[in-house]
Amino acid sequence: MITQAGGGIRVGGSFGWQTGPYQQDLGAAFRQAQEQELAKDDHGFPERTLDQLWEDEGWQEYIFTGGTGSVLDLVDVVEPTDAGAGPFVRPLTDREVRAWAPTGQPSYADWADAMDSEALRFPARGCGNCTVLYDDGQPAQIGYWGVTAD
């Protein structure tokens, strides 16, 4: 289940962070997190798949002029080294993770502390980041954080 961990408002974009289920395939995990989020709130676009939503000009306008402040604002996962523009979610590189979690296996608490202390920065508008979170040395969930496109 996705849980809202925190977030806030800044001029020119909302930002938030949440967790989603872990899967080894980050793209599949991201899609599962999106489907769970959409099941909680369809944002006025009932009975549509994620693919149908992104083909809908009304959805695109909704996302790019305000957004949901969730994983629904992003289309897909890109490679960790991809520095292109959004609306994509980019996993952190091992080096980026070790900058705030020296073991390379951050727990939820480590991640939340890094978000609260701003050791982890938010990406540019319309972009998101993610990292695997561990419990007792095992992958347990994925932390997502990003900024709406508005």
MILUMMAR-346400 format. One record per residue (C-alpha): residue number from 0; residue in three letters; x, y, z. Coordinates in Angstrom, 1 decimal. Layout:
<node num="NUM" residu="ALA" u="X" v="Y" w="Z"/>
...
//
This chain:
<node num="0" residu="MET" u="0.0" v="0.0" w="0.0"/>
<node num="1" residu="ILE" u="1.2" v="3.5" w="-0.8"/>
<node num="2" residu="THR" u="1.6" v="5.8" w="2.2"/>
<node num="3" residu="GLN" u="2.0" v="9.5" w="2.0"/>
<node num="4" residu="ALA" u="5.2" v="10.2" w="4.0"/>
<node num="5" residu="GLY" u="5.3" v="14.0" w="3.6"/>
<node num="6" residu="GLY" u="5.3" v="16.9" w="1.3"/>
<node num="7" residu="GLY" u="4.6" v="20.5" w="1.0"/>
<node num="8" residu="ILE" u="4.1" v="23.4" w="-1.3"/>
<node num="9" residu="ARG" u="6.6" v="25.7" w="-2.9"/>
<node num="10" residu="VAL" u="6.1" v="28.5" w="-5.5"/>
<node num="11" residu="GLY" u="5.6" v="26.9" w="-8.9"/>
<node num="12" residu="GLY" u="5.0" v="23.3" w="-8.0"/>
<node num="13" residu="SER" u="3.9" v="21.0" w="-5.3"/>
<node num="14" residu="PHE" u="6.1" v="18.2" w="-4.1"/>
<node num="15" residu="GLY" u="5.5" v="15.1" w="-2.2"/>
<node num="16" residu="TRP" u="6.9" v="11.7" w="-1.2"/>
<node num="17" residu="GLN" u="5.4" v="8.3" w="-0.8"/>
<node num="18" residu="THR" u="6.2" v="4.7" w="-0.8"/>
<node num="19" residu="GLY" u="5.0" v="1.8" w="-3.0"/>
<node num="20" residu="PRO" u="5.5" v="-1.9" w="-3.2"/>
<node num="21" residu="TYR" u="8.8" v="-3.4" w="-4.0"/>
<node num="22" residu="GLN" u="9.4" v="-5.5" w="-7.1"/>
<node num="23" residu="GLN" u="12.8" v="-6.2" w="-8.6"/>
<node num="24" residu="ASP" u="11.6" v="-4.7" w="-11.9"/>
<node num="25" residu="LEU" u="11.4" v="-1.0" w="-10.9"/>
<node num="26" residu="GLY" u="9.1" v="-0.3" w="-13.9"/>
<node num="27" residu="ALA" u="6.7" v="-3.0" w="-12.8"/>
<node num="28" residu="ALA" u="6.8" v="-1.7" w="-9.2"/>
<node num="29" residu="PHE" u="6.1" v="1.8" w="-10.4"/>
<node num="30" residu="ARG" u="3.2" v="0.7" w="-12.4"/>
<node num="31" residu="GLN" u="1.8" v="-1.2" w="-9.4"/>
<node num="32" residu="ALA" u="2.2" v="1.9" w="-7.3"/>
<node num="33" residu="GLN" u="0.4" v="4.0" w="-9.9"/>
<node num="34" residu="GLU" u="-2.5" v="1.5" w="-10.1"/>
<node num="35" residu="GLN" u="-2.9" v="1.4" w="-6.4"/>
<node num="36" residu="GLU" u="-2.9" v="5.2" w="-6.3"/>
<node num="37" residu="LEU" u="-5.5" v="5.4" w="-9.1"/>
<node num="38" residu="ALA" u="-7.7" v="2.9" w="-7.3"/>
<node num="39" residu="LYS" u="-7.7" v="5.2" w="-4.3"/>
<node num="40" residu="ASP" u="-8.6" v="8.3" w="-6.3"/>
<node num="41" residu="ASP" u="-9.4" v="8.5" w="-10.0"/>
<node num="42" residu="HIS" u="-9.3" v="12.3" w="-9.9"/>
<node num="43" residu="GLY" u="-12.5" v="12.6" w="-12.0"/>
<node num="44" residu="PHE" u="-11.3" v="10.3" w="-14.7"/>
<node num="45" residu="PRO" u="-13.3" v="7.1" w="-13.9"/>
<node num="46" residu="GLU" u="-12.8" v="3.6" w="-15.3"/>
<node num="47" residu="ARG" u="-9.7" v="4.3" w="-17.3"/>
<node num="48" residu="THR" u="-6.4" v="2.5" w="-17.4"/>
<node num="49" residu="LEU" u="-3.1" v="4.4" w="-17.0"/>
<node num="50" residu="ASP" u="-2.4" v="4.1" w="-20.7"/>
<node num="51" residu="GLN" u="-5.8" v="5.5" w="-21.5"/>
<node num="52" residu="LEU" u="-5.3" v="8.3" w="-19.1"/>
<node num="53" residu="TRP" u="-2.0" v="9.4" w="-20.7"/>
<node num="54" residu="GLU" u="-3.7" v="9.3" w="-24.1"/>
<node num="55" residu="ASP" u="-6.4" v="11.7" w="-22.9"/>
<node num="56" residu="GLU" u="-5.7" v="15.4" w="-23.5"/>
<node num="57" residu="GLY" u="-7.9" v="16.2" w="-20.5"/>
<node num="58" residu="TRP" u="-5.7" v="14.1" w="-18.2"/>
<node num="59" residu="GLN" u="-2.5" v="15.6" w="-19.7"/>
<node num="60" residu="GLU" u="-3.9" v="19.1" w="-19.0"/>
<node num="61" residu="TYR" u="-4.9" v="18.1" w="-15.5"/>
<node num="62" residu="ILE" u="-1.4" v="16.8" w="-14.7"/>
<node num="63" residu="PHE" u="0.5" v="19.6" w="-16.3"/>
<node num="64" residu="THR" u="-1.5" v="22.4" w="-14.7"/>
<node num="65" residu="GLY" u="-1.8" v="21.0" w="-11.2"/>
<node num="66" residu="GLY" u="-1.3" v="17.3" w="-11.0"/>
<node num="67" residu="THR" u="-2.0" v="14.9" w="-8.2"/>
<node num="68" residu="GLY" u="1.1" v="15.2" w="-6.1"/>
<node num="69" residu="SER" u="1.6" v="11.5" w="-6.5"/>
<node num="70" residu="VAL" u="3.2" v="8.8" w="-8.7"/>
<node num="71" residu="LEU" u="0.3" v="9.4" w="-11.1"/>
<node num="72" residu="ASP" u="2.0" v="12.6" w="-12.3"/>
<node num="73" residu="LEU" u="4.8" v="10.6" w="-13.9"/>
<node num="74" residu="VAL" u="4.7" v="8.4" w="-17.0"/>
<node num="75" residu="ASP" u="7.4" v="5.8" w="-16.6"/>
<node num="76" residu="VAL" u="10.8" v="4.9" w="-15.1"/>
<node num="77" residu="VAL" u="13.9" v="5.9" w="-16.9"/>
<node num="78" residu="GLU" u="17.5" v="4.8" w="-16.4"/>
<node num="79" residu="PRO" u="19.4" v="6.1" w="-13.3"/>
<node num="80" residu="THR" u="21.8" v="8.0" w="-15.6"/>
<node num="81" residu="ASP" u="19.0" v="9.6" w="-17.7"/>
<node num="82" residu="ALA" u="19.0" v="13.4" w="-17.0"/>
<node num="83" residu="GLY" u="16.3" v="14.2" w="-19.4"/>
<node num="84" residu="ALA" u="13.1" v="16.2" w="-18.7"/>
<node num="85" residu="GLY" u="10.0" v="14.6" w="-17.2"/>
<node num="86" residu="PRO" u="7.4" v="13.5" w="-16.6"/>
<node num="87" residu="PHE" u="9.6" v="10.5" w="-15.6"/>
<node num="88" residu="VAL" u="10.8" v="8.9" w="-12.4"/>
<node num="89" residu="ARG" u="14.5" v="8.3" w="-12.2"/>
<node num="90" residu="PRO" u="16.0" v="5.8" w="-9.8"/>
<node num="91" residu="LEU" u="19.0" v="7.1" w="-7.8"/>
<node num="92" residu="THR" u="22.4" v="5.7" w="-8.8"/>
<node num="93" residu="ASP" u="24.3" v="3.7" w="-6.2"/>
<node num="94" residu="ARG" u="26.6" v="6.6" w="-5.6"/>
<node num="95" residu="GLU" u="23.7" v="9.0" w="-5.0"/>
<node num="96" residu="VAL" u="22.2" v="6.5" w="-2.5"/>
<node num="97" residu="ARG" u="25.5" v="6.1" w="-0.6"/>
<node num="98" residu="ALA" u="25.8" v="9.8" w="-0.2"/>
<node num="99" residu="TRP" u="23.0" v="9.7" w="2.4"/>
<node num="100" residu="ALA" u="22.9" v="6.0" w="3.2"/>
<node num="101" residu="PRO" u="26.5" v="4.7" w="3.4"/>
<node num="102" residu="THR" u="25.5" v="1.0" w="3.5"/>
<node num="103" residu="GLY" u="23.7" v="1.4" w="0.1"/>
<node num="104" residu="GLN" u="20.6" v="-0.2" w="1.7"/>
<node num="105" residu="PRO" u="18.6" v="2.6" w="3.2"/>
<node num="106" residu="SER" u="15.7" v="1.8" w="5.5"/>
<node num="107" residu="TYR" u="12.4" v="3.7" w="5.4"/>
<node num="108" residu="ALA" u="13.7" v="5.6" w="8.5"/>
<node num="109" residu="ASP" u="16.9" v="6.5" w="6.7"/>
<node num="110" residu="TRP" u="15.0" v="7.8" w="3.7"/>
<node num="111" residu="ALA" u="12.5" v="9.7" w="5.8"/>
<node num="112" residu="ASP" u="15.3" v="11.3" w="7.7"/>
<node num="113" residu="ALA" u="17.1" v="12.2" w="4.4"/>
<node num="114" residu="MET" u="13.9" v="13.8" w="3.1"/>
<node num="115" residu="ASP" u="13.2" v="15.7" w="6.3"/>
<node num="116" residu="SER" u="16.8" v="17.0" w="6.5"/>
<node num="117" residu="GLU" u="16.9" v="17.8" w="2.8"/>
<node num="118" residu="ALA" u="19.9" v="15.5" w="2.3"/>
<node num="119" residu="LEU" u="17.8" v="14.3" w="-0.6"/>
<node num="120" residu="ARG" u="16.8" v="17.1" w="-2.9"/>
<node num="121" residu="PHE" u="13.7" v="17.2" w="-5.0"/>
<node num="122" residu="PRO" u="14.1" v="17.0" w="-8.8"/>
<node num="123" residu="ALA" u="13.0" v="19.6" w="-11.3"/>
<node num="124" residu="ARG" u="9.3" v="20.3" w="-12.0"/>
<node num="125" residu="GLY" u="7.5" v="17.4" w="-13.6"/>
<node num="126" residu="CYS" u="10.1" v="14.9" w="-12.5"/>
<node num="127" residu="GLY" u="10.5" v="12.3" w="-9.8"/>
<node num="128" residu="ASN" u="13.1" v="10.1" w="-8.2"/>
<node num="129" residu="CYS" u="12.9" v="6.7" w="-6.5"/>
<node num="130" residu="THR" u="15.1" v="4.4" w="-4.4"/>
<node num="131" residu="VAL" u="14.7" v="0.9" w="-3.0"/>
<node num="132" residu="LEU" u="14.1" v="0.8" w="0.8"/>
<node num="133" residu="TYR" u="15.3" v="-2.1" w="2.9"/>
<node num="134" residu="ASP" u="14.1" v="-3.9" w="6.0"/>
<node num="135" residu="ASP" u="16.6" v="-6.2" w="7.7"/>
<node num="136" residu="GLY" u="18.8" v="-6.2" w="4.6"/>
<node num="137" residu="GLN" u="16.0" v="-7.2" w="2.3"/>
<node num="138" residu="PRO" u="14.3" v="-5.0" w="-0.3"/>
<node num="139" residu="ALA" u="10.9" v="-4.0" w="1.2"/>
<node num="140" residu="GLN" u="9.4" v="-1.1" w="-0.6"/>
<node num="141" residu="ILE" u="10.3" v="1.8" w="-3.0"/>
<node num="142" residu="GLY" u="10.4" v="5.4" w="-1.9"/>
<node num="143" residu="TYR" u="9.2" v="7.9" w="-4.5"/>
<node num="144" residu="TRP" u="9.5" v="11.7" w="-4.4"/>
<node num="145" residu="GLY" u="8.9" v="14.4" w="-7.0"/>
<node num="146" residu="VAL" u="7.5" v="17.7" w="-8.1"/>
<node num="147" residu="THR" u="4.3" v="18.5" w="-10.0"/>
<node num="148" residu="ALA" u="4.7" v="20.1" w="-13.5"/>
<node num="149" residu="ASP" u="2.6" v="23.2" w="-12.7"/>
//
